[in-house]
Amino acid sequence: MRLISATPYVIKVPPPCLGGKYWFFVKLMTDDGVCGYGETALTPALYGFAKTYRTIVGEIFDKYLHLRDPMCRERLYDEIYHDMMLGNGGLFALSILSAFDMALWDIAGKVMEQPIYNLLGGKYRDKVRSYSYISFPHRDVWQKRMWEEEPEQTAEQALSLVEEGFTAVKFDPLPYENTYDDNMTGTAFGIRPFQVSLADLRRVEKAIALVREAVGDRADIILGTHGQTTPSAAVRLAKVAEPFDPLWFEEPIPPENVEELAKVRDKVNIPVATGERLAGQHAFRSLIDAGAVDIVQPDLAMCGGFTVCRKVAAMAQSRYIDLAPHVFGGPLVTFAALHIDASIPNFLIQESICKSGLFHAELSTVQLRWEDGYFLLPEGPGLGTELNEAVLEKHKA
């Protein structure tokens, strides 16, 4: 069996764009007629660059994968990583490699007629606990933040999710525009870390208090910041949040400096989570060795696919660190994460975009089943789903 083609897809997501405005996929085909699908995470470097993505996917396939045996997943990953990336792969390159890796594992599962979790050691659990952002149910996450001006509505939305069955809810309590420097405005991913104003701290305190009052002990509260703050600001923010017992404090500072993150972890009484913007096993090893994290959050469409994520899970397990995979994008990354979640001992909870419905469900040929706060595991071979190619064609960018 040999790989004969790679088809890239760039999809423009219809409103409300839950999971991003564009999704990036790869379809690999073998000469035996077996296909595998993979997803590339939505990295800022790819915003709007549909032609670039299609070109890169085609060139990587032609150089490294054409007429190769798809079952040699570890070797193929290693050759691309060391030859193309010289053993120093960044977020952009490893996000694309993640899609190829995911598709190769999908092919392997189909050839063996087994779900990927059986290739990873079999089921450790039959269902996967999930959480969602509070903002997803009624508006685009990138629009106005409820918790800044409408903390009461934040609490209402949190309670609504809990009444649907979610046992954890998440929100980012800080504004996404850096108003402290007129020359540094932008999204959370495009600004330097900043100090938090007293007014912001008071707004955060009010929002968290109202959410905790609304959900009581029925659900965990998760706080994210996407690395918006300086270390000192992160500590101040954590002190405000600590009385409300969050499950974790996510990306308190940017992921580029694990030594400073370790200092933050030492000063706060909330578990620290990070990892959604890390790529490659060595980045996670540095994070773990620095003692900077309690919960790691690899993204299967960014970190290096199954090949890297299973190694990250093992490294984390050796330090009694939990895994809570990150999800933002199309349906395949959620399916992929569920296979990791199902097969490892140190799984905690899975991020999801609501219940993975709406356009996610329209694009996927198999619908994920969600009951009382948990995803049931996909049962088909490989990822357990494919992409609806008629929908792909309709929404190509």
N, C-alpha and C positions, 0 to 999 in steps of 0.2 A: 504494500500500500504506500502510495506516494502523494505528496501535496502537489496539486496542479494549478490552483488559482487562489487569489485573495481579492475579495470585493469589499472596498471601504464604503461606508454610508455615513453621511452627515445629515442629521435630521433637524429640521427647525420645529421646535415644540410649540404647539398651539397654546394660547392662553388657557389657564393662568400660569403656564410655564413652571409647574411644580417639578423640581429637579433640574432646572436650568433652561435656557433658551435654545440650546443646541445639545444634541446627543451624538456620540461618535461610536460607530460599530465596525467590526471586521467580520467577514464571513470567509472561512477557509473551506476549500473543497478538495477531496481526495479523488484519485483515479478509480476508486471503488464506489464512488457516489455518496460517501459519507461527508456531511458538512458539520462544521463547528462554528459557533458564534462567540464573539468576545466584545468587550466594551472598553473604551478609553475614557478615563475620567475627564470631566470638563475643567481643564486647566485654563487660566487666563490667556496663556500663549496661543490657544486655539480659537478664541472668540472670533467668529466670523470668517475664519480661514479655512473654508471648506476645500478649496483647491489644494492648499498646502497639505492638509491631512491626507487627501486621496493620493497625492504624489508620494508622500513619505511612506505610506502603507505599501504602495506598489513597489517602491524601490527596495524597502527592507525585505519584502517577500522574494523579489527576484534575486537578491544577493544571498540571502541566508536560508530560505525555506523551500524554494522551488525544487520539486522532485525529491525532497527529503522525507524520511519516515516520520510521520506525526507522533508516533508512540515514543520517540526519543525526546521527551519533553525537557528533561533536565539538561541534556547536552545542547539542545537547540537554544534554550534560554541562556546557557553559559556562553555559547559562541557569540550570540548577539551582544550580550552584556560586555564581554571582554574585548571583542573585536570592534564593534561599532562604538561602544562607550568607553573603551580602554579601562574597564574596571572602575569607572567613576560616573555612573549613570545619574542624571538629574531627574527632576520631576517630570519634565516634558517627555524625555526619551523613554523613561520607565513606564509612563502612562500608556504610551503606544505599545511597548513591549507587553504590558499587562493584558491588552486586548488579544494579542497573538497567543500568549500563554493560556488565557482563559479558553480560547477557541480550541487549542490543542488538548486541553483537559476535557472539553466537551466532546471532541472526537474520540478520545480514549474511552470515555464512559459509554458512548454509543457503540463502539466496537466491542466492548466487553459486556454490553447490555446491562450496565449498572449505573446507578446515580453516582456522582462524583464522591459523595461522602463515603461510599463503600470503598472507593479507591484510596481514601484518606484514613482508613482504619475502621470504618463502620460507624453506626449510629451510637453516640453517647447519650442522646436524648431524642425524643420523638416530636418535640415542639420547641419553638424558639420565642422567648419573650421579646417584645418589641416596644419601642417608644417613638413618638412623633414630636416634631416642633409644634408649639401652640399655634403659630401663625398660619399653618398650612390649611386648616379647614375652610377659611372663608376669604383668603386674599393671597396674592402673590407674596412670597417671603421677602422679595427684594423691594417691596413698596414700603409705605409708612409703617413704622413699628408701633404696635398697639401699646406696648409697655411704657413708651416715652410719654405719651399724652393721654392714654386711655388704660391705666392700670386695672381699673375695674373690669374692662372688657377682656383684658388678659386673663384675669381670674375666671371670668365666665367661660372663655374658650378652654381653659385648662379643665374646668369642671365638666364641660361638654365631652372632652376627650376621655376623661375618666369614666363618665357614665356610659360611653361607648364600649368600655372595657380595657382601655390602656391603663397600665400600672406605673407608668412613668411619663412625664412630659418635660419638654425642654424649651428654653428660650434664651436669646442673647440679650442681656439686660442693658447694654450700653448702646448709644447711638452709633450709626455706621459712618457718619461723617465726622471727621476730626475738625471740630470748630475751634481748636486751640491755636491753630496756625493757619492763616489765610492762604498760605502757599502749599499746604499739605492736605487739601480736602480730597475725598475719594471714598472708595469702598474699603471695607475692612482689610481686604487683601492688598490694597494699593497704598496704604499709609504706614508711616512709622509708628511704633508704639508711643502712646501718650499718657500723661498724668491725668487722673480722674478728678473732676471738679467736685466740690462738696455738694453742689446741687444735683449732680448725677448720682452721687452716692445716696442721697436722700430719695431720689426717684427709684433707684434700684431697691432700696430697702422697702419702700412702699409696695412695689410690684411683687417682690418675693413674699412679703407678708400677706398680701391679699391672695396670692396663689396658694400659699400654705393653708390659709384659713378656708379657702374654697374646697381644696381637695383633702384636707386633714391628713390622716395617716393612710389614706387609700392609695396614694401614689407617691413615687419619688419625684423630686424636682431636680432637674439637671440644668446647670448654668454653662453657657458657652460664651466665649469672647472673641474667637478667631485671632488670638494673639494681638489684641488691640492695645494692651496696656504695658507700661514699664513694670519691672519687678516690684518696685515700691507701690505702684498703683494697684497691682494685682493683690498684694498683701492687704492693702486698705479695703479693696473690694471684697476679699474673702472674709474679713472680719465682720463686715456688714451682713454677709450671707450666712455665716456660721450658725447663728441661733435658729435658723430654719432648716438645718440638717440636709443640705443638698447631697444627692448621690455622688456627684463629682463636680469639679471646677475644670472646665475644658479649655485647653490652649490659653492659659493665663497670660503667657507672653509668646512672641513668635517662636517657631520651632527651630530656628537656626542656632540657638545658644543653649545647649543642654546644661551647662554649668550654672547659668543664671536660673534656669528652670528648677534645678535641684535646690538652689537657695530658697526659691519661693516655696517649694514643697516642704522644706524644713520649717517654714514659718507659719504655715496655715494648717487648720484643722479640718480641711475638706480634702477627700481624695483628689489627686490631680490626674487628669486624663489628657492625652495628646497622641498624635501620630497620623492624623488624616492627611497631612502634607509631607509625610516622610516617604521616601522611595528607596527600596533596596534593603536587604537584611542588615547591612553594616550600619546604616543610619539608626535602625532600631536597636542594634547591639550597643551603640554609643549611648543612646538614650537610657537604656536599661542599666548599663554599667555605671552611669553617672548617678544612679539613684534618684532620677528626676521624675519618675512616673509611678502611679498606682494602677492605672488602667490604660492599656494601649489600644489605639483605634486605627488599625491599618485599613486602607481602602483597596479592595480587590482590583479595582480598575486603575489604580495609581501606584501601588507599592511594588508591583512586580507579579501580580496575579497569584494563582494558587501556589506556584513554586516558591515564592517568597513568603507568602502569608502563613503557610504551614510551618515554616522555620521560625518566623516571628512568634507564633503561638507557642512553639516548644521552648524558645528562649524565655518568653514571659513566664511560662509554667515553672521553669526552674527557679524563678525568683518569687513565686506565689503571686504573680501579677495577672489580673484578669484581662480578657480580650472583649472589646465592644466595637466591632467593625463599623467604620464610617460608610454612609451611603448618601450620595447625591448624584443624580443622573438618571439614566434610563432603567428599564426593568432588569437587565442582565446582571448588573452589579448586586442587586438585591438577591436574585437567585444564587449567584456565586457565594455571597456572604452566608447564606443559609446552609450551604454545604460545609463551610468551615465551622459555623456555629454548631452544627449537628454532631461534628466528629471530634471536638476537642474537650478536654476536661475543664479548662479554665475560661469557658465562655460566661459572660455576665448578662448582656442585653444587646439587642440589635437595633440600630437606627433604621427607621423606615419613613417613607414619605406617605403619611397617613397609613392606609392599608394597602398601598401599592396598587391603587385603582386608577380610574380616569384614563389618561393617555397611556400610562404604563400598562394597564390591562388591555387596552386596544391594540397596542403594538406587540404584545406577547401572545403566543398561540396557546399558552396554558395559564390559567388564572391561579394566583396564589390564594390559598385558603387561610383565613385569619379568624380566630375564635377566642373571645375573652382575653385579649391582650397578647395572644400568641399566634405566630405563623405555624401552620402545619408544614411538614417537610415536603418538598417536591418528590415525586415518586418515579418519574420517568428517567430514562438513561441520560447520562451526561448532565448538563445543567438542569434538565427537566423541562425545558421549554425551547422554542425557537422564536424567531422574529417573523411577524406577518409581513411578507414582502410586498403585498399590495399596499399596505399602510406605509411601509418604507418608501415606496415609489411616490406615493401621494405627497409625502412631506419632505422629500429630499431638498436640501439647501443648495 
